[in-house]
Amino acid sequence: MMRRLQRIAGSCAGGIVKNKKTYEEGLAVRRAVLGAEYVDQAIASADSFTGELQDFVTEWCWGGVWTRPGLPRKTRSMLNLAMLAALNRPHEVKMHVRAALRNGVTRKEVAEIFLQAGVYAGAPAAVDAFRIAKEVFDEMDAQKGKPSRK
């Protein structure tokens, strides 16, 4: 990761990263919300094709929007879950369910968010979102040695 950050620091003038400070703030928030291990792996596995996408997401999404003071992280996570369910983005739903729990969203609130999304985005979106959230909950429970909730 250090090599990646060094590449970024050296490419601010000509690369996609326009503001090193915003990138670094975004990286800190991204690691706090998604988990350092997940983010470090995503950045470490970036190559010449995906590297600029990682830079873009880190600087603009995480540094440009998630660091804004207008909404708490919990609210941002709740909004993300609703939008990602509506857009049928299962990989992102899975990642952001974990992030939402880390940001203080409860499992009950996750269910309410997906029910709300189902009303406006359609039942299939809610069904998929519930299925994905259940997978995440079961994985997390198994890691803690808890039995699966049936």
N, C-alpha and C positions, 0 to 999 in steps of 0.2 A: 504494500500500500504506500509505503514511503516513496518508492520509485514513482508511483502513479502521481502522488502529490507533487513530487519534484518536477515531473513532466508538465503538470498543470501550471505550476508556478512559473515555469519557463515559457509556457505557451499563451499566457494571458493576452499578450499583445496581438498575436496572430491567430490564436485558436478560438474555440467556441466560448471558453471562459473569459468573460469580460471584466469581472471584478473578483479578485482573489479573496477579499474579505467576505463577500457575499457567499462565495463558494465554501469557504471554511466554516462560516456560520451555518450554512445549509448542511454541510457534512455533519456537523455536531448535532443538529436537530434530527437529521435522517438517522444517525446512529442511535440517538436516544429513543426515537419513536419505533423504528423497525428492528432495532437490535444491532449492536456493533458487529457481531459475527456475520449476520446476513449482509450488511452493507459492505463490510470489508471483503467478503467473498465476491460480491457483485463487482466491486471495483477491481479487485485482484484478477478476476477472470475477464475483464474487459480487454478487447483487442483493438486493432486499428479500425475495425468496422463499428464496434459497439462503444468504444471509448468516448466518443463525442456525445452519445446518448447519455451515458453515465454523467458526464460533465453537465449537460443540459439539465437533467433531472435534479442533480445536486444543487446547482447554482440557482436555477429559475424556480423550480417547484419548491424545493426545501429551503433554499436561502432567500428567494424572492417573495414567497407566499407564506410558507409555514412559520417564518420568523416575524411576520407582521403582528402587531399587538391587538388587532381588532377582534380576534376570536381566540378562545382558549384551545389548546390541543385537543381536548376531549370533544369539543364541538366540531372542530375540523375533521376529526376521525369519524364522527357520526355522519357528517355530510359526505365524506368519502365513501363510506359504506353504502349509503343510499344511492349515490351516483354510480358507483361501480356495479351495484346490483342491477340498476336500471340499464346500464350499458352492457351487461352480461360479460363481465371481465373476470372469469373465475380465478385466474392466477392472482390478480390484484386483490380480489375479494379476500382470498385466503391470507395473503400477506397483511392486508389492512384489518382483518378481524383480530389478528395477533396484536397489531399496533394499537387498535382501539382498546383492547383489554389493558395494554400497557399504559394507555392514556386515561384510564379510569372508567371506561365504558363497561357496564355490566353485561353479563350474558342476557339478562332480561331485556336490557336496552337494545342489544343487537337484534333480538327477536322482534322487538317493536319497530325498529328501523326497517327490517326486511318486510314486515307486514305492511308498513306504510309504502314502501317501494312497490309492493305487490299491487296495491290499489292503483297507483299511478303509472307503473311501468308494466304491469301485467303479472298474473299468477306465475307463469313460467320463470320469470326473473326471481320472484320470491322463493319458489321451490328450489332453484339452483343455489341461491344465496344461503338458504337454510341448510341445504345439504353440505355445502362447503364449510359453513360455520360449525356444523356438527362434527365434521372431520377434524377441524382445528381444535375444538373443545376436547374431543376424544384423544387426540395426540397429546395435548397439554395435560390432560388428566392421567394418561398412561405414564408420562414423564414424572408425574408426582406420585405415581403408585396408586392412584384412585381408580376404582372400577368405572367402566364406561356407563354413561347414563343412557338407558334404553328408552 
